[in-house]
Amino acid sequence: MARVLAAERYAKALFQLAKEQGEVSSVRAELRGLGSLLEENAELRQVLLQPLHPAAQRRAVLASISEKLGASQLLKNFYAFLVDQRRLVAFAAIEDAYGALADADAGLTKAQVRTAAPLTEDQRRRLQSALGARAGGSVELEVEIDPSLLGGVVAQIGDTVYDGSLKSQLQQLRASLAKG
């Protein structure tokens, strides 16, 4: 829990600096670049995220990688700061929190959607439009195929769940018939 709170603080600070410089989307892309590199390379993860390696060595490795990735000075400084504060281990959480801040700033909401079968492009557009109207902005769908659903869609935006699944509709029908 403490790591998540710290990640949110660091992400918020980076977001504010990026916003002041008008670089919110480019900083997000740069964070994704390093995040992907860390995800794909176990040896790099070990060098950067293990406290066994001296901070100076980790800073040097990060500086070299930052140069190769074409990172901005803002992120080069941020990465060095994370090493100094021993917070580089929370990089994935920082990247996620920064992404959430960038999305919120852009008025974009994410919706987790479960469907019984893949959505057609038209269904996807209509669902996105309907959820966007409810959420009061743009919605990005994260679709997951769930074979346990008989049909329909279950969408979640934040804490709100919209259950349009066939299973739910059958349960409602059963309850209404039982009431008489």
JODABEL-V719815 format. One record per helix or strand. SS is the DSSP state (A for helix, B for strand). FROM is the first residue (numbers start at 0). LEN is the number of residues. If there is no record, write none. Layout:
ss->SS from->FROM len->LEN
ss->SS from->FROM len->LEN
//
This chain:
ss->A from->1 len->19
ss->A from->23 len->17
ss->A from->41 len->8
ss->A from->54 len->15
ss->A from->72 len->12
ss->A from->87 len->18
ss->B from->107 len->8
ss->A from->120 len->15
ss->B from->137 len->8
ss->B from->151 len->6
ss->B from->159 len->6
ss->A from->165 len->14
//
